[in-house]
């Protein structure tokens, strides 16, 4: 996999400036097609919760099994589950949706390592993307809640992007729940003590945009409590 990635980088660097400009001009049509296909497919699915987390965890891991339970419980409450479509936490959440009788959606991305569609995604809801930014729009536009399981850089990227969009009013506020006190407490402590209290870079109401949970019931409770106070509606 590493060799494949290095070869991809080598070929990209070999492209001259004229080729790059021509490539970019035609690329816009592929980008537009991905947006159109994604909008048409996801608009038909109905209310969904998005579950993010590491692609590297395996069945038997405590957080993997917790993601299965969260996906199952949310599905039982009538929500579909959207994941990144790959292994690890993504597989676990789609498995939970399958067990709970809910819609199981996967938004796959072409990567030289780690990614491959898991077997718990509904055949008709298995979508593939070449562009991370198109895929991100689909997550944000069609998710009525975001559940952040423990993960790496990709999970942190999605976590802070969703927070930023809600903080700036570019999307409607929806439940944003981080799962696992042991995993997230250090980061949340730093955000509160340094980012908010010491440096005043965010306000207390910004910190209130997220919730912390340790069990599937807590996650489901946060989601249902939010939607007893707010009408269920698309994010944009």
C-alpha positions as CSV (number, residue, x, y, z in Angstrom):
1,X,0.0,0.0,0.0
2,X,2.8,2.4,0.8
3,X,4.5,1.7,-2.5
4,X,1.2,2.4,-4.3
5,X,0.9,5.7,-2.5
6,X,4.5,6.8,-3.2
7,X,3.9,6.0,-6.9
8,X,0.8,8.2,-6.9
9,X,2.8,11.1,-5.4
10,X,5.6,10.6,-7.9
11,X,3.3,10.8,-10.9
12,X,1.5,13.8,-9.5
13,X,4.8,15.7,-9.1
14,X,5.8,14.9,-12.7
15,X,2.8,16.7,-14.2
16,X,3.9,20.0,-15.7
17,X,2.0,23.4,-15.2
18,X,0.2,23.2,-18.5
19,X,-1.1,19.7,-17.8
20,X,-2.2,20.8,-14.3
21,X,-4.2,23.7,-15.7
22,X,-5.9,21.5,-18.3
23,X,-6.6,18.8,-15.7
24,X,-8.2,21.3,-13.3
25,X,-10.5,22.7,-16.0
26,X,-12.0,19.3,-16.7
27,X,-11.9,18.2,-13.1
28,X,-14.8,20.6,-12.3
29,X,-17.2,18.4,-14.2
30,X,-16.3,15.3,-12.2
31,X,-16.7,17.3,-9.0
32,X,-20.1,18.6,-10.1
33,X,-21.2,15.0,-10.9
34,X,-20.2,13.8,-7.5
35,X,-22.3,16.5,-5.8
36,X,-25.3,15.8,-8.0
37,X,-25.1,12.0,-7.5
38,X,-24.7,12.4,-3.7
39,X,-27.5,14.9,-3.4
40,X,-29.9,12.7,-5.4
41,X,-29.0,9.5,-3.4
42,X,-29.0,11.0,0.1
43,X,-32.1,13.2,-0.2
44,X,-34.3,10.1,-0.4
45,X,-33.0,8.4,2.7
46,X,-34.6,10.4,5.5
47,X,-33.2,11.4,9.0
48,X,-29.8,9.9,9.7
49,X,-27.1,10.1,12.4
50,X,-23.5,10.1,11.4
51,X,-20.9,8.1,13.4
52,X,-17.2,8.9,13.0
53,X,-14.2,7.1,14.4
54,X,-11.0,5.2,13.7
55,X,-10.7,2.8,10.8
56,X,-8.1,0.8,12.7
57,X,-10.1,-0.8,15.5
58,X,-11.2,-4.4,15.3
59,X,-14.2,-6.4,16.5
60,X,-13.8,-7.1,20.2
61,X,-12.4,-3.6,20.9
62,X,-14.6,-2.0,23.6
63,X,-15.2,1.1,21.4
64,X,-16.0,-1.0,18.3
65,X,-18.6,-2.9,20.3
66,X,-20.0,0.4,21.8
67,X,-20.3,1.8,18.2
68,X,-22.3,-1.3,17.2
69,X,-24.7,-0.7,20.2
70,X,-25.0,3.0,19.4
71,X,-25.8,2.3,15.8
72,X,-28.3,-0.3,16.8
73,X,-30.1,1.8,19.3
74,X,-30.3,4.8,17.0
75,X,-31.7,2.6,14.3
76,X,-34.3,1.3,16.6
77,X,-35.4,4.9,17.3
78,X,-35.9,5.4,13.5
79,X,-32.7,7.0,12.5
80,X,-30.6,5.8,9.6
81,X,-26.8,5.5,10.2
82,X,-24.3,7.2,7.9
83,X,-20.6,6.2,8.2
84,X,-17.5,6.7,6.1
85,X,-18.1,3.3,4.7
86,X,-14.9,1.6,5.6
87,X,-13.6,-0.7,8.4
88,X,-13.2,-0.1,12.1
89,X,-15.8,2.2,13.7
90,X,-17.4,2.7,10.4
91,X,-18.1,-1.0,10.0
92,X,-19.3,-1.1,13.6
93,X,-21.8,1.6,13.2
94,X,-23.1,0.1,9.9
95,X,-23.4,-3.2,11.6
96,X,-25.4,-1.6,14.4
97,X,-27.8,-0.1,11.9
98,X,-28.2,-3.5,10.2
99,X,-28.9,-5.1,13.6
100,X,-31.4,-2.4,14.5
101,X,-33.3,-2.7,11.2
102,X,-32.4,0.8,10.1
103,X,-31.0,2.2,6.9
104,X,-27.2,1.7,6.7
105,X,-25.4,4.2,4.6
106,X,-21.7,4.3,3.6
107,X,-19.9,7.2,2.0
108,X,-16.7,5.7,0.7
109,X,-13.5,7.5,-0.3
110,X,-10.8,6.1,-2.6
111,X,-7.6,5.8,-0.5
112,X,-4.4,3.8,-1.1
113,X,-4.7,2.2,2.3
114,X,-7.2,1.5,5.1
115,X,-10.4,2.0,3.1
116,X,-12.7,-0.5,1.5
117,X,-16.5,-0.8,1.8
118,X,-17.7,-2.8,4.7
119,X,-20.2,-5.6,4.3
120,X,-22.9,-4.0,6.5
121,X,-23.8,-1.1,4.1
122,X,-27.1,-1.4,2.3
123,X,-26.4,-2.1,-1.4
124,X,-28.5,0.8,-2.6
125,X,-26.9,3.2,0.0
126,X,-23.2,2.5,-0.8
127,X,-21.8,5.6,-2.4
128,X,-18.2,6.2,-3.6
129,X,-16.3,9.5,-3.7
130,X,-13.0,10.7,-5.1
131,X,-13.0,14.0,-3.3
132,X,-12.8,14.5,0.4
133,X,-14.5,17.9,0.3
134,X,-17.5,16.6,-1.6
135,X,-17.9,13.7,0.8
136,X,-17.7,16.1,3.8
137,X,-20.6,18.2,2.4
138,X,-22.7,15.0,2.2
139,X,-22.0,14.2,5.8
140,X,-22.9,17.7,7.0
141,X,-25.9,18.2,4.8
142,X,-27.7,14.9,5.5
143,X,-26.9,14.1,9.1
144,X,-29.2,15.1,12.0
145,X,-26.6,14.2,14.6
146,X,-22.9,13.6,14.8
147,X,-21.4,10.9,17.1
148,X,-17.7,11.1,17.5
149,X,-16.1,7.8,18.6
150,X,-12.4,7.7,19.4
151,X,-10.3,8.2,16.2
152,X,-7.3,9.8,14.6
153,X,-6.6,12.8,12.5
154,X,-9.6,12.2,10.2
155,X,-12.0,12.1,13.2
156,X,-10.5,15.2,14.7
157,X,-10.9,16.9,11.3
158,X,-14.6,16.1,11.1
159,X,-15.1,17.0,14.8
160,X,-13.7,20.5,14.5
161,X,-15.2,21.1,11.1
162,X,-18.7,20.4,12.4
163,X,-18.0,22.5,15.5
164,X,-16.9,25.4,13.4
165,X,-19.9,25.2,11.0
166,X,-22.3,25.3,14.0
167,X,-20.3,28.0,15.8
168,X,-20.3,30.3,12.7
169,X,-24.0,29.6,11.9
170,X,-23.2,28.0,8.6
171,X,-25.2,25.0,9.6
172,X,-28.1,24.5,12.0
173,X,-27.2,23.2,15.4
174,X,-27.6,19.5,15.7
175,X,-26.4,17.1,18.5
176,X,-22.6,16.7,18.5
177,X,-21.7,13.9,20.9
178,X,-18.2,12.8,21.8
179,X,-18.1,9.2,23.1
180,X,-15.6,8.0,25.6
181,X,-14.6,10.1,28.6
182,X,-11.3,8.4,28.9
183,X,-10.4,9.1,25.3
184,X,-11.7,12.7,25.0
185,X,-11.3,14.2,28.4
186,X,-7.7,15.5,27.8
187,X,-8.7,17.3,24.6
188,X,-11.9,18.7,26.1
189,X,-10.0,19.9,29.2
190,X,-7.4,21.7,27.0
191,X,-10.2,23.3,24.9
192,X,-12.0,24.6,28.0
193,X,-8.9,25.7,30.0
194,X,-6.7,27.1,27.3
195,X,-8.9,27.9,24.3
196,X,-11.8,29.3,26.3
197,X,-10.8,30.4,29.8
198,X,-7.1,31.4,29.3
199,X,-7.0,32.7,25.8
200,X,-10.7,33.6,25.3
201,X,-10.6,32.2,21.7
202,X,-14.1,30.7,22.1
203,X,-17.0,31.5,24.3
204,X,-18.8,29.3,26.9
205,X,-21.8,28.9,24.5
206,X,-19.4,27.5,21.9
207,X,-18.2,24.8,24.3
208,X,-21.9,24.0,25.0
209,X,-22.3,22.9,21.4
210,X,-21.0,19.4,22.3
211,X,-22.0,16.7,24.7
212,X,-19.9,13.9,26.3
213,X,-21.3,10.4,26.6
214,X,-20.0,6.9,27.7
215,X,-23.0,4.7,26.9
216,X,-25.3,4.0,24.0
217,X,-28.3,5.1,26.1
218,X,-26.6,8.4,26.9
219,X,-26.0,9.0,23.2
220,X,-29.6,8.2,22.3
221,X,-30.9,10.3,25.2
222,X,-29.0,13.4,23.9
223,X,-30.3,12.9,20.4
224,X,-33.9,12.4,21.4
225,X,-33.8,15.2,24.0
226,X,-32.6,17.6,21.3
227,X,-35.3,16.7,18.9
228,X,-38.1,17.1,21.5
229,X,-37.1,20.7,21.6
230,X,-36.2,21.2,17.9
231,X,-38.1,20.2,14.8
232,X,-36.3,17.5,12.8
233,X,-35.2,19.2,9.6
234,X,-32.3,19.2,7.0
235,X,-29.1,20.9,8.1
236,X,-29.1,23.5,5.3
